[in-house]
Amino acid sequence: MKKSVATAGFLLGLIALTSCGTNPQAPVTSDDPKSQAEQAALKYQAGTEEDKCRLDASKTGTKLDECLAKAAGVGTKESYVQEPEVIESETWRAGYGVSVRYQKAEGPEVTWIYGMEQVDGQWKMTEYNQLESKDATDPQRVCKTLGTC
């Protein structure tokens, strides 16, 4: 009896640990602004076209409506060999520069840096650019990539 209880406890713990991975579609529940910015950046990269419309700070009013109309029915997410993951974040302007690395089926591994700032109480992408390999070890890679140095 003791063995089966211990085994059940171990299995429940294992299930809990394996289900805690980074899920870009998971709701942001952390009170930590940096974590919220990272989750929004992951959702921007790995989400649907509608997610991208809603998370793009430049899409407001009519532009947002037009973007959502184009995204309607598209809804599919991209296919990845390596799922998007946050590899680093640092303070940037009034928010965070979030580096997200991934690999799509048809291409090499890439890293994009998303400038995430709060707009009307929500984390939105305000700037983005691909990190070039020549800048990968530069201590100022976030501001250089986003063009804000």
N, C-alpha and C positions, 0 to 999 in steps of 0.2 A: 504494500500500500504506500509506504513512504517513497519508494522508487518511482511509482507512477505520479505521485504528487510533485516530486522534484522534477521529473521529466516534463510534466505539464507546465510547471512554472518556467522551466528553461525554454520551452517552445514558445510560450507567450512572450517572454523577454526577447527571444530571437526575432519573433514576428514584429514586435514593437521597434526593435533596432533597425531591421531591414526596411520598415515602412517609413522611416524618418528621412529618407533621402530628399535632395532638393527637387521639388516639383514646381516648375514654373507656373502651373495652373492653380497651385494651392493658394488659398486666401492668405494675405499677409496678416499675421496675428501678433507679431512682435511689436513692442512699443519702441524698439530701437530704430531711430531714423535711418541709420546706415543699412540695417537689415531690410527695412522697407524699400529703400532705394535699390538694393541688390535684387530683391524679389521682383520689383517693377521692371528692372533692366532685363532680367531673365524672361519675364512674361513678354516684354517687347520683342526679344529675339525669337523665342520659341512659341509664341502665341499665334493666334489666328490673325488674319488681315484686319478683322474688326478690333481685336486687342490692340494691334499696332495703331489703328486710327485713334482709339481712345487714349493711348499712352503717349501720343505725339503732341507736344505742347503747341506746335504750330497749327494744329487742326482744331479750330474753334468755330462756332457758328456755322455758316454756310459751308466752309471748308470741311468741317467735321461731318456735316450731313452728306456732302458729296463723297467723301472718303468712305463713309459707312454704306452708302448706296452702291459704290463700286465693290465693296467687300462682301455685300450680301450675296449669299450663295457660294462664295469662294470658300470661306470657312475652314479650308483644309490647312493643316500645319505641315511644315516642311519635314523631310525625312533626314535624319542625322545618323552618321556612323558613330560619332561621339556627341552625346547630348551636350547642350550648352551648360557651362558651369562658370561661376564667378571665380576668377583667379586672384583678383585683388580689387580693393576699393580704397580711395583716398578722398580727402576733403577737396572739393573743387567748387569754385565760385560760392553760391549759396546752397550747395548740395554736395553730391559725390560724383566722382569719376569712377565708373564701374567697368572693369575689364572682364569681358565674357569671351571664353574660348570655346570653339566647337568645330566639328568637321561634318560637312554634308557628304552624302554618298558620292557626289560627282566632283569633289574638290579636295584641296589640301586643308589641313588644320589652319584655322584663322582665329585672330583675336580682334574683336571690335571693342572700342571704348565708348561707352554711353555716358554723356553728361546728364545726370538726373537731378532735377530740382523740383521743389514743391510748387505747384500751381493750383491755387484755390483749394489748398489742403490735400492735394493728391500728388503722388510722385509721378512726374512726366519726364520724358526724354526731350531735352532741349538742344542737345548737340550730339553728334556721333561721327566717328570716323574709324577706319580700319588701322590697326597698329601695324606699321611697317617693320620688317625684320631688323632693319638697321637701327631702329629706335627701341628695340625690345629690352635692352639693358640700361637705357638712359634713365637716370633717376627722375627726370622731368617728362617721362613718356606720356603721362596723362595730359598735361597742359599742352605739350607740343602736338600731340595727336589731335587734340580738340582745338588747336590754334588759339590758345588763350594765354600763352607765356608772354 
